[in-house]
Amino acid sequence: MTVYPVLLTRQQASELLGIDPKSFDKYIRQHPDFKCFMIGKQERYLKSKILKFIETHCE
């Protein structure tokens, strides 16, 4: 059985973090260390990368 990574949309990523999508854009999405990838013209975010980003950038 193949395990695939969990991909999130901007809305889903915001809900995961409990923040507004505009806050996600301002504080996380625009950060130079935060990476996403494109599926066609749509940005997608790995759930594991979001959680790791929060852990490494939390003060």
C-alpha distance matrix in Angstrom:
0.0 3.8 6.5 9.6 13.1 15.3 18.1 21.4 24.6 28.0 28.6 25.4 26.0 29.5 28.5 26.1 29.2 31.7 33.8 35.4 33.8 37.1 36.9 33.4 34.9 37.9 36.6 33.0 32.3 35.6 35.2 35.0 32.3 29.9 27.6 25.8 24.5 25.4 23.6 26.6 29.3 27.2 26.6 23.3 22.8 19.9 20.1 19.7 22.6 24.8 24.6 25.3 28.1 29.7 29.5 31.2 33.8 34.8 38.3
3.8 0.0 3.8 6.3 9.9 12.5 15.1 18.6 21.8 25.1 26.1 23.0 23.3 27.0 26.4 24.0 26.9 29.6 31.5 32.9 31.1 34.2 34.1 30.5 31.8 34.8 33.6 29.9 29.0 32.2 31.8 31.5 28.9 26.5 24.0 22.3 20.9 21.8 20.2 23.3 26.0 24.0 23.2 20.0 19.5 16.7 17.3 16.9 19.5 21.8 22.0 22.6 25.2 27.0 27.1 28.5 31.0 32.3 35.8
6.5 3.8 0.0 3.8 6.7 9.3 12.3 15.6 19.0 22.2 23.1 19.9 20.0 23.6 23.0 20.5 23.3 26.0 28.0 29.5 27.9 31.1 30.7 27.1 28.7 31.6 30.2 26.6 25.9 29.2 28.7 28.7 26.0 23.5 21.3 19.7 18.8 20.1 18.9 22.3 24.6 22.2 21.0 17.5 16.6 13.5 13.7 13.4 16.1 18.3 18.3 19.1 21.8 23.4 23.5 25.1 27.5 28.7 32.2
9.6 6.3 3.8 0.0 3.8 6.5 8.9 12.5 15.7 18.9 20.1 17.1 17.2 20.9 20.7 18.4 21.2 24.0 25.6 26.8 24.9 28.0 27.8 24.2 25.5 28.5 27.4 23.7 22.7 26.0 25.8 25.8 23.3 20.6 18.2 16.3 15.2 16.4 15.2 18.6 20.8 18.4 17.3 13.9 13.2 10.5 11.4 11.6 13.9 16.0 16.7 17.6 19.7 21.6 22.2 23.6 25.7 27.1 30.8
13.1 9.9 6.7 3.8 0.0 3.8 6.2 9.7 13.2 16.0 17.4 14.5 14.0 17.7 17.8 15.4 17.8 20.9 22.3 23.7 21.8 24.7 24.3 20.7 22.0 24.9 23.6 20.0 19.2 22.5 22.1 22.3 19.8 17.0 14.9 13.2 12.8 14.5 14.0 17.7 19.4 16.6 14.9 11.2 9.9 6.8 7.7 8.0 10.2 12.2 13.0 14.0 16.0 17.8 18.7 20.1 22.0 23.4 27.1
15.3 12.5 9.3 6.5 3.8 0.0 3.8 6.6 10.2 13.1 14.0 10.9 10.8 14.5 14.3 12.1 14.9 17.6 19.1 20.4 18.6 21.8 21.6 18.1 19.7 22.8 21.6 18.2 17.5 21.1 21.1 21.9 19.7 16.4 14.7 12.7 12.8 14.3 13.7 17.3 18.4 15.2 13.5 9.7 8.3 5.9 5.7 7.6 10.0 10.7 11.8 13.7 15.3 16.5 17.9 19.7 21.1 22.2 26.0
18.1 15.1 12.3 8.9 6.2 3.8 0.0 3.8 7.0 10.0 11.5 9.1 9.0 12.8 13.3 11.8 14.4 17.0 17.8 18.5 16.2 19.2 19.4 15.8 17.0 20.3 19.6 16.3 14.9 18.4 19.0 19.8 18.1 14.7 12.7 10.0 9.9 10.9 10.4 14.0 14.8 11.5 9.7 6.0 5.5 4.9 6.2 9.0 10.0 10.3 12.4 14.3 15.0 16.5 18.5 20.0 20.8 22.2 26.0
21.4 18.6 15.6 12.5 9.7 6.6 3.8 0.0 3.8 6.6 7.8 5.5 5.7 9.3 9.9 9.2 11.7 13.9 14.4 14.8 12.5 15.7 16.1 12.7 14.0 17.4 17.1 14.0 12.8 16.5 17.5 18.9 17.7 14.0 12.6 10.0 10.7 11.5 11.4 14.5 14.3 10.6 8.7 5.5 5.1 6.2 6.5 10.1 10.6 9.5 12.0 14.5 14.5 15.3 17.9 19.6 19.8 20.9 24.6
24.6 21.8 19.0 15.7 13.2 10.2 7.0 3.8 0.0 3.8 5.4 5.1 6.1 8.5 9.8 10.4 12.4 14.0 13.7 13.1 10.3 13.3 14.5 11.3 12.0 15.7 16.1 13.5 11.7 15.2 17.0 18.7 18.2 14.4 13.2 10.2 10.8 10.7 10.7 13.0 12.1 8.3 6.9 5.3 6.5 9.1 9.8 13.4 13.1 11.6 14.4 16.9 16.2 16.9 20.0 21.4 20.9 22.1 25.7
28.0 25.1 22.2 18.9 16.0 13.1 10.0 6.6 3.8 0.0 3.8 5.5 5.1 6.2 8.7 9.9 10.8 12.1 10.9 10.0 6.7 9.6 10.8 7.8 8.4 12.0 12.8 10.7 8.9 12.3 14.4 16.7 16.6 12.9 12.6 10.2 11.8 12.0 12.9 14.9 13.0 9.5 7.5 7.1 7.6 10.7 11.0 14.4 13.4 11.1 14.1 16.6 15.1 15.4 18.9 20.1 19.0 20.1 23.5
28.6 26.1 23.1 20.1 17.4 14.0 11.5 7.8 5.4 3.8 0.0 3.8 5.5 5.1 6.3 8.7 10.1 10.3 9.5 8.4 6.0 9.7 11.0 8.9 10.3 13.7 14.4 12.9 11.9 15.3 17.3 19.9 19.8 16.2 16.1 13.9 15.3 15.3 15.6 17.4 15.7 12.1 10.9 10.2 10.5 13.0 12.4 16.0 15.7 13.0 15.4 18.4 17.2 16.8 20.2 22.0 20.8 21.3 24.6
25.4 23.0 19.9 17.1 14.5 10.9 9.1 5.5 5.1 5.5 3.8 0.0 3.8 5.4 5.0 6.1 8.7 9.6 10.2 10.4 8.9 12.6 13.1 10.5 12.6 15.8 15.7 13.6 13.1 16.8 18.2 20.6 19.7 16.0 15.8 13.7 15.1 15.6 15.7 18.1 17.1 13.3 11.7 9.8 9.3 10.8 9.5 13.2 13.7 11.2 13.0 16.3 15.9 15.5 18.4 20.6 20.1 20.4 23.8
26.0 23.3 20.0 17.2 14.0 10.8 9.0 5.7 6.1 5.1 5.5 3.8 0.0 3.8 5.4 5.0 6.4 8.6 8.8 9.7 8.2 11.4 11.1 7.9 10.4 13.3 12.6 10.2 10.1 13.9 14.8 17.2 16.2 12.6 12.9 11.4 13.6 14.9 15.8 18.5 17.3 13.7 11.1 9.1 7.4 8.9 7.5 10.8 10.7 7.8 9.9 13.0 12.2 11.8 15.0 16.9 16.3 16.8 20.4
29.5 27.0 23.6 20.9 17.7 14.5 12.8 9.3 8.5 6.2 5.1 5.4 3.8 0.0 3.8 5.4 5.2 6.0 5.2 6.0 5.3 8.6 8.1 5.9 9.0 11.4 11.1 9.8 10.3 13.7 14.9 17.9 17.4 14.1 15.1 14.0 16.5 17.6 18.6 20.9 19.2 15.6 13.3 12.1 10.7 12.6 11.0 14.0 13.6 10.1 11.8 15.0 13.6 12.4 15.9 17.9 16.5 16.5 19.7
28.5 26.4 23.0 20.7 17.8 14.3 13.3 9.9 9.8 8.7 6.3 5.0 5.4 3.8 0.0 3.8 5.4 4.8 6.2 7.5 8.1 11.6 11.1 9.6 12.7 15.0 14.5 13.3 14.0 17.4 18.4 21.5 20.6 17.2 18.1 16.8 19.0 19.9 20.4 22.8 21.4 17.7 15.8 14.1 12.7 13.9 11.5 14.7 15.2 11.9 12.7 16.3 15.7 14.1 17.1 19.7 18.7 18.1 21.3
26.1 24.0 20.5 18.4 15.4 12.1 11.8 9.2 10.4 9.9 8.7 6.1 5.0 5.4 3.8 0.0 3.8 5.6 7.9 10.3 10.6 13.9 12.7 10.5 13.9 16.0 14.6 12.8 14.0 17.5 17.8 20.5 19.0 15.8 16.7 15.8 18.1 19.7 20.3 23.2 22.2 18.5 16.1 13.7 11.5 11.6 8.7 11.4 12.4 9.2 9.3 13.1 13.1 11.5 14.0 16.9 16.5 15.9 19.3
29.2 26.9 23.3 21.2 17.8 14.9 14.4 11.7 12.4 10.8 10.1 8.7 6.4 5.2 5.4 3.8 0.0 3.8 5.5 8.8 9.8 12.3 10.2 8.5 12.2 13.6 11.7 10.5 12.5 15.6 15.6 18.7 17.3 14.5 16.2 16.0 18.9 20.8 22.1 24.8 23.4 19.9 17.1 15.2 12.6 13.1 10.4 12.4 12.5 8.9 8.8 12.2 11.5 9.2 12.0 14.7 13.7 12.8 16.0
31.7 29.6 26.0 24.0 20.9 17.6 17.0 13.9 14.0 12.1 10.3 9.6 8.6 6.0 4.8 5.6 3.8 0.0 3.8 7.1 9.3 11.8 10.0 9.5 13.2 14.4 13.1 12.8 14.7 17.6 18.0 21.4 20.5 17.7 19.4 19.0 21.8 23.3 24.3 26.8 25.1 21.6 19.2 17.6 15.6 16.4 13.7 16.0 16.3 12.6 12.5 15.9 15.1 12.5 15.2 18.0 16.6 15.2 17.9
33.8 31.5 28.0 25.6 22.3 19.1 17.8 14.4 13.7 10.9 9.5 10.2 8.8 5.2 6.2 7.9 5.5 3.8 0.0 3.8 6.4 8.2 6.3 6.7 10.2 11.0 10.3 10.7 12.5 15.0 15.8 19.4 19.1 16.4 18.4 18.1 21.0 22.3 23.6 25.7 23.7 20.3 18.0 17.1 15.5 17.0 15.0 17.4 16.9 13.1 13.8 16.8 15.2 12.8 16.1 18.2 16.1 15.2 17.7
35.4 32.9 29.5 26.8 23.7 20.4 18.5 14.8 13.1 10.0 8.4 10.4 9.7 6.0 7.5 10.3 8.8 7.1 3.8 0.0 3.8 5.4 5.2 6.4 8.8 10.0 10.6 11.4 12.3 14.5 16.2 19.8 20.2 17.3 19.0 18.2 20.9 21.6 22.8 24.4 22.0 18.9 17.0 16.9 16.0 18.2 16.8 19.6 18.8 15.2 16.6 19.5 17.5 15.7 19.2 20.9 18.6 18.1 20.5
33.8 31.1 27.9 24.9 21.8 18.6 16.2 12.5 10.3 6.7 6.0 8.9 8.2 5.3 8.1 10.6 9.8 9.3 6.4 3.8 0.0 3.8 5.4 4.9 6.3 8.7 10.0 10.0 9.7 12.2 14.5 17.8 18.4 15.3 16.4 15.2 17.6 18.0 19.3 20.8 18.2 15.2 13.4 13.7 13.4 16.1 15.4 18.4 17.3 14.0 16.2 18.9 16.7 15.7 19.5 20.8 18.7 18.9 21.7
37.1 34.2 31.1 28.0 24.7 21.8 19.2 15.7 13.3 9.6 9.7 12.6 11.4 8.6 11.6 13.9 12.3 11.8 8.2 5.4 3.8 0.0 3.8 5.3 5.0 6.2 8.6 9.8 9.6 10.8 13.5 16.9 18.2 15.6 17.1 16.5 19.0 19.4 21.2 22.2 19.2 16.8 15.0 15.9 15.7 18.7 18.3 20.9 19.2 16.0 18.3 20.5 17.8 16.9 20.6 21.4 18.8 19.2 21.5
36.9 34.1 30.7 27.8 24.3 21.6 19.4 16.1 14.5 10.8 11.0 13.1 11.1 8.1 11.1 12.7 10.2 10.0 6.3 5.2 5.4 3.8 0.0 3.8 5.3 5.0 5.8 7.7 8.9 10.1 11.8 15.6 16.4 14.2 16.4 16.5 19.5 20.6 22.7 24.2 21.5 18.8 16.4 16.8 15.6 18.1 17.3 19.4 17.7 14.2 16.1 18.1 15.3 13.9 17.5 18.4 15.5 15.6 17.8
33.4 30.5 27.1 24.2 20.7 18.1 15.8 12.7 11.3 7.8 8.9 10.5 7.9 5.9 9.6 10.5 8.5 9.5 6.7 6.4 4.9 5.3 3.8 0.0 3.8 5.6 5.6 5.2 6.0 8.4 10.0 13.5 13.9 11.1 13.0 12.8 15.9 17.3 19.4 21.2 18.8 15.9 13.2 13.2 11.8 14.3 13.7 16.0 14.1 10.8 13.2 15.2 12.5 11.7 15.5 16.3 14.0 14.7 17.4
34.9 31.8 28.7 25.5 22.0 19.7 17.0 14.0 12.0 8.4 10.3 12.6 10.4 9.0 12.7 13.9 12.2 13.2 10.2 8.8 6.3 5.0 5.3 3.8 0.0 3.8 5.9 5.9 4.7 6.0 8.8 12.0 13.4 10.9 12.4 12.1 15.0 15.9 18.3 19.6 16.8 14.5 11.9 13.0 12.4 15.5 15.8 18.0 15.6 12.9 15.8 17.2 14.2 14.2 18.0 18.1 15.7 17.0 19.5
37.9 34.8 31.6 28.5 24.9 22.8 20.3 17.4 15.7 12.0 13.7 15.8 13.3 11.4 15.0 16.0 13.6 14.4 11.0 10.0 8.7 6.2 5.0 5.6 3.8 0.0 3.8 6.1 6.5 5.9 8.1 11.6 13.4 11.8 14.1 14.7 17.8 19.1 21.8 23.0 20.1 18.1 15.4 16.5 15.5 18.3 18.3 20.0 17.4 14.6 17.1 18.1 14.7 14.3 17.9 17.7 14.7 15.8 17.7
36.6 33.6 30.2 27.4 23.6 21.6 19.6 17.1 16.1 12.8 14.4 15.7 12.6 11.1 14.5 14.6 11.7 13.1 10.3 10.6 10.0 8.6 5.8 5.6 5.9 3.8 0.0 3.8 6.4 6.4 6.6 10.4 11.3 10.0 13.1 14.4 17.9 19.8 22.6 24.3 21.9 19.5 16.4 16.7 14.9 17.0 16.6 17.8 15.2 12.3 14.3 15.1 11.6 10.9 14.3 14.1 11.0 12.0 14.0
33.0 29.9 26.6 23.7 20.0 18.2 16.3 14.0 13.5 10.7 12.9 13.6 10.2 9.8 13.3 12.8 10.5 12.8 10.7 11.4 10.0 9.8 7.7 5.2 5.9 6.1 3.8 0.0 3.8 5.5 5.3 8.8 8.9 6.7 9.6 10.9 14.5 16.7 19.5 21.6 19.5 17.0 13.6 13.4 11.3 13.3 13.3 14.4 11.6 8.9 11.4 12.1 8.7 8.8 12.5 12.3 9.9 11.6 14.4
32.3 29.0 25.9 22.7 19.2 17.5 14.9 12.8 11.7 8.9 11.9 13.1 10.1 10.3 14.0 14.0 12.5 14.7 12.5 12.3 9.7 9.6 8.9 6.0 4.7 6.5 6.4 3.8 0.0 3.8 5.6 8.2 9.1 6.3 7.9 8.3 11.6 13.4 16.4 18.1 15.9 13.7 10.3 10.9 9.7 12.5 13.4 14.9 12.0 9.9 13.2 13.9 10.7 11.8 15.3 15.0 13.0 15.2 18.0
35.6 32.2 29.2 26.0 22.5 21.1 18.4 16.5 15.2 12.3 15.3 16.8 13.9 13.7 17.4 17.5 15.6 17.6 15.0 14.5 12.2 10.8 10.1 8.4 6.0 5.9 6.4 5.5 3.8 0.0 3.8 6.3 8.7 7.4 9.3 10.6 13.6 15.3 18.6 19.9 17.4 15.8 12.8 14.0 13.1 15.8 16.9 18.0 14.7 13.0 16.1 16.2 12.6 13.8 17.1 16.0 13.6 16.0 18.3
35.2 31.8 28.7 25.8 22.1 21.1 19.0 17.5 17.0 14.4 17.3 18.2 14.8 14.9 18.4 17.8 15.6 18.0 15.8 16.2 14.5 13.5 11.8 10.0 8.8 8.1 6.6 5.3 5.6 3.8 0.0 3.8 5.5 5.5 8.6 11.0 14.4 16.9 20.3 22.0 20.0 18.3 14.8 15.4 13.6 15.5 16.4 16.8 13.2 11.9 14.5 13.8 10.1 11.5 14.4 12.7 10.4 13.2 15.4
35.0 31.5 28.7 25.8 22.3 21.9 19.8 18.9 18.7 16.7 19.9 20.6 17.2 17.9 21.5 20.5 18.7 21.4 19.4 19.8 17.8 16.9 15.6 13.5 12.0 11.6 10.4 8.8 8.2 6.3 3.8 0.0 3.8 5.6 7.7 10.8 13.7 16.3 20.0 21.6 19.9 18.8 15.4 16.0 14.4 16.0 17.6 17.4 13.7 13.4 16.0 14.6 11.2 13.5 15.8 13.5 11.9 15.3 17.3
32.3 28.9 26.0 23.3 19.8 19.7 18.1 17.7 18.2 16.6 19.8 19.7 16.2 17.4 20.6 19.0 17.3 20.5 19.1 20.2 18.4 18.2 16.4 13.9 13.4 13.4 11.3 8.9 9.1 8.7 5.5 3.8 0.0 3.8 6.4 10.0 13.2 16.4 19.8 22.1 20.9 19.3 15.6 15.4 13.1 13.8 15.2 14.4 10.6 10.9 13.1 11.1 8.0 10.9 12.7 10.3 9.5 13.2 15.6
29.9 26.5 23.5 20.6 17.0 16.4 14.7 14.0 14.4 12.9 16.2 16.0 12.6 14.1 17.2 15.8 14.5 17.7 16.4 17.3 15.3 15.6 14.2 11.1 10.9 11.8 10.0 6.7 6.3 7.4 5.5 5.6 3.8 0.0 3.8 6.9 10.5 13.6 16.8 19.2 18.1 16.1 12.3 11.8 9.4 10.6 12.0 12.0 8.3 8.0 11.0 10.0 7.0 9.8 12.3 11.0 10.2 13.4 16.4
27.6 24.0 21.3 18.2 14.9 14.7 12.7 12.6 13.2 12.6 16.1 15.8 12.9 15.1 18.1 16.7 16.2 19.4 18.4 19.0 16.4 17.1 16.4 13.0 12.4 14.1 13.1 9.6 7.9 9.3 8.6 7.7 6.4 3.8 0.0 3.8 6.9 10.3 13.6 16.1 15.3 13.6 9.9 9.4 7.6 8.9 11.4 11.6 8.0 8.9 12.2 11.3 9.3 12.5 14.8 13.7 13.6 16.8 19.9
25.8 22.3 19.7 16.3 13.2 12.7 10.0 10.0 10.2 10.2 13.9 13.7 11.4 14.0 16.8 15.8 16.0 19.0 18.1 18.2 15.2 16.5 16.5 12.8 12.1 14.7 14.4 10.9 8.3 10.6 11.0 10.8 10.0 6.9 3.8 0.0 3.8 6.9 10.0 12.6 12.0 10.0 6.4 5.9 5.1 7.4 10.5 11.6 8.9 9.5 13.1 13.2 11.6 14.4 17.0 16.5 16.5 19.2 22.6
24.5 20.9 18.8 15.2 12.8 12.8 9.9 10.7 10.8 11.8 15.3 15.1 13.6 16.5 19.0 18.1 18.9 21.8 21.0 20.9 17.6 19.0 19.5 15.9 15.0 17.8 17.9 14.5 11.6 13.6 14.4 13.7 13.2 10.5 6.9 3.8 0.0 3.7 6.8 9.5 9.7 8.3 5.7 5.6 6.7 8.7 12.3 13.5 11.4 12.5 16.0 16.1 15.1 17.9 20.3 19.9 20.1 22.9 26.3
25.4 21.8 20.1 16.4 14.5 14.3 10.9 11.5 10.7 12.0 15.3 15.6 14.9 17.6 19.9 19.7 20.8 23.3 22.3 21.6 18.0 19.4 20.6 17.3 15.9 19.1 19.8 16.7 13.4 15.3 16.9 16.3 16.4 13.6 10.3 6.9 3.7 0.0 3.8 5.8 6.2 5.5 4.6 6.1 8.9 11.3 14.7 16.5 14.7 15.5 19.0 19.5 18.4 21.0 23.6 23.4 23.4 26.0 29.4
23.6 20.2 18.9 15.2 14.0 13.7 10.4 11.4 10.7 12.9 15.6 15.7 15.8 18.6 20.4 20.3 22.1 24.3 23.6 22.8 19.3 21.2 22.7 19.4 18.3 21.8 22.6 19.5 16.4 18.6 20.3 20.0 19.8 16.8 13.6 10.0 6.8 3.8 0.0 3.8 5.9 5.2 6.4 7.0 10.3 12.3 15.5 17.6 16.6 17.4 20.7 21.5 20.9 23.3 25.8 26.0 26.2 28.6 32.1
26.6 23.3 22.3 18.6 17.7 17.3 14.0 14.5 13.0 14.9 17.4 18.1 18.5 20.9 22.8 23.2 24.8 26.8 25.7 24.4 20.8 22.2 24.2 21.2 19.6 23.0 24.3 21.6 18.1 19.9 22.0 21.6 22.1 19.2 16.1 12.6 9.5 5.8 3.8 0.0 3.8 5.6 8.2 10.0 13.6 15.9 19.0 21.2 20.0 20.6 24.1 24.9 24.0 26.3 29.0 29.0 29.0 31.4 34.9
29.3 26.0 24.6 20.8 19.4 18.4 14.8 14.3 12.1 13.0 15.7 17.1 17.3 19.2 21.4 22.2 23.4 25.1 23.7 22.0 18.2 19.2 21.5 18.8 16.8 20.1 21.9 19.5 15.9 17.4 20.0 19.9 20.9 18.1 15.3 12.0 9.7 6.2 5.9 3.8 0.0 3.8 6.7 9.7 13.3 16.3 19.2 21.6 20.1 20.1 23.7 24.7 23.2 25.3 28.3 28.3 27.7 30.1 33.4
27.2 24.0 22.2 18.4 16.6 15.2 11.5 10.6 8.3 9.5 12.1 13.3 13.7 15.6 17.7 18.5 19.9 21.6 20.3 18.9 15.2 16.8 18.8 15.9 14.5 18.1 19.5 17.0 13.7 15.8 18.3 18.8 19.3 16.1 13.6 10.0 8.3 5.5 5.2 5.6 3.8 0.0 3.8 6.4 10.1 13.2 15.8 18.5 17.2 16.9 20.4 21.8 20.5 22.3 25.4 25.7 25.2 27.3 30.7
26.6 23.2 21.0 17.3 14.9 13.5 9.7 8.7 6.9 7.5 10.9 11.7 11.1 13.3 15.8 16.1 17.1 19.2 18.0 17.0 13.4 15.0 16.4 13.2 11.9 15.4 16.4 13.6 10.3 12.8 14.8 15.4 15.6 12.3 9.9 6.4 5.7 4.6 6.4 8.2 6.7 3.8 0.0 3.8 6.9 10.3 12.9 15.5 13.8 13.4 17.0 18.2 16.7 18.7 21.7 21.9 21.4 23.6 27.0
23.3 20.0 17.5 13.9 11.2 9.7 6.0 5.5 5.3 7.1 10.2 9.8 9.1 12.1 14.1 13.7 15.2 17.6 17.1 16.9 13.7 15.9 16.8 13.2 13.0 16.5 16.7 13.4 10.9 14.0 15.4 16.0 15.4 11.8 9.4 5.9 5.6 6.1 7.0 10.0 9.7 6.4 3.8 0.0 3.8 6.8 9.4 12.1 11.0 10.9 14.3 15.6 14.9 16.7 19.5 20.1 20.1 22.1 25.7
22.8 19.5 16.6 13.2 9.9 8.3 5.5 5.1 6.5 7.6 10.5 9.3 7.4 10.7 12.7 11.5 12.6 15.6 15.5 16.0 13.4 15.7 15.6 11.8 12.4 15.5 14.9 11.3 9.7 13.1 13.6 14.4 13.1 9.4 7.6 5.1 6.7 8.9 10.3 13.6 13.3 10.1 6.9 3.8 0.0 3.8 6.2 8.6 7.3 7.2 10.5 11.9 11.3 13.2 15.8 16.5 16.8 18.7 22.4
19.9 16.7 13.5 10.5 6.8 5.9 4.9 6.2 9.1 10.7 13.0 10.8 8.9 12.6 13.9 11.6 13.1 16.4 17.0 18.2 16.1 18.7 18.1 14.3 15.5 18.3 17.0 13.3 12.5 15.8 15.5 16.0 13.8 10.6 8.9 7.4 8.7 11.3 12.3 15.9 16.3 13.2 10.3 6.8 3.8 0.0 3.8 5.4 5.2 6.4 8.8 9.9 10.6 12.6 14.4 15.4 16.5 18.3 22.0
20.1 17.3 13.7 11.4 7.7 5.7 6.2 6.5 9.8 11.0 12.4 9.5 7.5 11.0 11.5 8.7 10.4 13.7 15.0 16.8 15.4 18.3 17.3 13.7 15.8 18.3 16.6 13.3 13.4 16.9 16.4 17.6 15.2 12.0 11.4 10.5 12.3 14.7 15.5 19.0 19.2 15.8 12.9 9.4 6.2 3.8 0.0 3.8 5.5 5.2 6.4 8.7 9.9 10.9 12.6 14.4 15.6 16.6 20.4
19.7 16.9 13.4 11.6 8.0 7.6 9.0 10.1 13.4 14.4 16.0 13.2 10.8 14.0 14.7 11.4 12.4 16.0 17.4 19.6 18.4 20.9 19.4 16.0 18.0 20.0 17.8 14.4 14.9 18.0 16.8 17.4 14.4 12.0 11.6 11.6 13.5 16.5 17.6 21.2 21.6 18.5 15.5 12.1 8.6 5.4 3.8 0.0 3.8 5.5 5.3 6.2 8.6 10.1 10.7 12.3 14.3 15.5 19.2
22.6 19.5 16.1 13.9 10.2 10.0 10.0 10.6 13.1 13.4 15.7 13.7 10.7 13.6 15.2 12.4 12.5 16.3 16.9 18.8 17.3 19.2 17.7 14.1 15.6 17.4 15.2 11.6 12.0 14.7 13.2 13.7 10.6 8.3 8.0 8.9 11.4 14.7 16.6 20.0 20.1 17.2 13.8 11.0 7.3 5.2 5.5 3.8 0.0 3.8 5.5 5.0 5.9 8.6 9.8 10.4 11.9 13.9 17.6
24.8 21.8 18.3 16.0 12.2 10.7 10.3 9.5 11.6 11.1 13.0 11.2 7.8 10.1 11.9 9.2 8.9 12.6 13.1 15.2 14.0 16.0 14.2 10.8 12.9 14.6 12.3 8.9 9.9 13.0 11.9 13.4 10.9 8.0 8.9 9.5 12.5 15.5 17.4 20.6 20.1 16.9 13.4 10.9 7.2 6.4 5.2 5.5 3.8 0.0 3.8 5.5 5.1 6.3 8.7 10.1 10.6 12.0 15.8
24.6 22.0 18.3 16.7 13.0 11.8 12.4 12.0 14.4 14.1 15.4 13.0 9.9 11.8 12.7 9.3 8.8 12.5 13.8 16.6 16.2 18.3 16.1 13.2 15.8 17.1 14.3 11.4 13.2 16.1 14.5 16.0 13.1 11.0 12.2 13.1 16.0 19.0 20.7 24.1 23.7 20.4 17.0 14.3 10.5 8.8 6.4 5.3 5.5 3.8 0.0 3.8 5.4 5.2 6.3 8.8 10.1 10.6 14.3
25.3 22.6 19.1 17.6 14.0 13.7 14.3 14.5 16.9 16.6 18.4 16.3 13.0 15.0 16.3 13.1 12.2 15.9 16.8 19.5 18.9 20.5 18.1 15.2 17.2 18.1 15.1 12.1 13.9 16.2 13.8 14.6 11.1 10.0 11.3 13.2 16.1 19.5 21.5 24.9 24.7 21.8 18.2 15.6 11.9 9.9 8.7 6.2 5.0 5.5 3.8 0.0 3.8 5.4 5.1 6.2 8.5 10.0 13.5
28.1 25.2 21.8 19.7 16.0 15.3 15.0 14.5 16.2 15.1 17.2 15.9 12.2 13.6 15.7 13.1 11.5 15.1 15.2 17.5 16.7 17.8 15.3 12.5 14.2 14.7 11.6 8.7 10.7 12.6 10.1 11.2 8.0 7.0 9.3 11.6 15.1 18.4 20.9 24.0 23.2 20.5 16.7 14.9 11.3 10.6 9.9 8.6 5.9 5.1 5.4 3.8 0.0 3.8 5.5 5.3 6.0 8.3 11.9
29.7 27.0 23.4 21.6 17.8 16.5 16.5 15.3 16.9 15.4 16.8 15.5 11.8 12.4 14.1 11.5 9.2 12.5 12.8 15.7 15.7 16.9 13.9 11.7 14.2 14.3 10.9 8.8 11.8 13.8 11.5 13.5 10.9 9.8 12.5 14.4 17.9 21.0 23.3 26.3 25.3 22.3 18.7 16.7 13.2 12.6 10.9 10.1 8.6 6.3 5.2 5.4 3.8 0.0 3.8 5.6 5.3 5.7 9.5
29.5 27.1 23.5 22.2 18.7 17.9 18.5 17.9 20.0 18.9 20.2 18.4 15.0 15.9 17.1 14.0 12.0 15.2 16.1 19.2 19.5 20.6 17.5 15.5 18.0 17.9 14.3 12.5 15.3 17.1 14.4 15.8 12.7 12.3 14.8 17.0 20.3 23.6 25.8 29.0 28.3 25.4 21.7 19.5 15.8 14.4 12.6 10.7 9.8 8.7 6.3 5.1 5.5 3.8 0.0 3.8 5.7 5.5 8.8
31.2 28.5 25.1 23.6 20.1 19.7 20.0 19.6 21.4 20.1 22.0 20.6 16.9 17.9 19.7 16.9 14.7 18.0 18.2 20.9 20.8 21.4 18.4 16.3 18.1 17.7 14.1 12.3 15.0 16.0 12.7 13.5 10.3 11.0 13.7 16.5 19.9 23.4 26.0 29.0 28.3 25.7 21.9 20.1 16.5 15.4 14.4 12.3 10.4 10.1 8.8 6.2 5.3 5.6 3.8 0.0 3.8 5.8 8.4
33.8 31.0 27.5 25.7 22.0 21.1 20.8 19.8 20.9 19.0 20.8 20.1 16.3 16.5 18.7 16.5 13.7 16.6 16.1 18.6 18.7 18.8 15.5 14.0 15.7 14.7 11.0 9.9 13.0 13.6 10.4 11.9 9.5 10.2 13.6 16.5 20.1 23.4 26.2 29.0 27.7 25.2 21.4 20.1 16.8 16.5 15.6 14.3 11.9 10.6 10.1 8.5 6.0 5.3 5.7 3.8 0.0 3.8 6.4
34.8 32.3 28.7 27.1 23.4 22.2 22.2 20.9 22.1 20.1 21.3 20.4 16.8 16.5 18.1 15.9 12.8 15.2 15.2 18.1 18.9 19.2 15.6 14.7 17.0 15.8 12.0 11.6 15.2 16.0 13.2 15.3 13.2 13.4 16.8 19.2 22.9 26.0 28.6 31.4 30.1 27.3 23.6 22.1 18.7 18.3 16.6 15.5 13.9 12.0 10.6 10.0 8.3 5.7 5.5 5.8 3.8 0.0 3.8
38.3 35.8 32.2 30.8 27.1 26.0 26.0 24.6 25.7 23.5 24.6 23.8 20.4 19.7 21.3 19.3 16.0 17.9 17.7 20.5 21.7 21.5 17.8 17.4 19.5 17.7 14.0 14.4 18.0 18.3 15.4 17.3 15.6 16.4 19.9 22.6 26.3 29.4 32.1 34.9 33.4 30.7 27.0 25.7 22.4 22.0 20.4 19.2 17.6 15.8 14.3 13.5 11.9 9.5 8.8 8.4 6.4 3.8 0.0
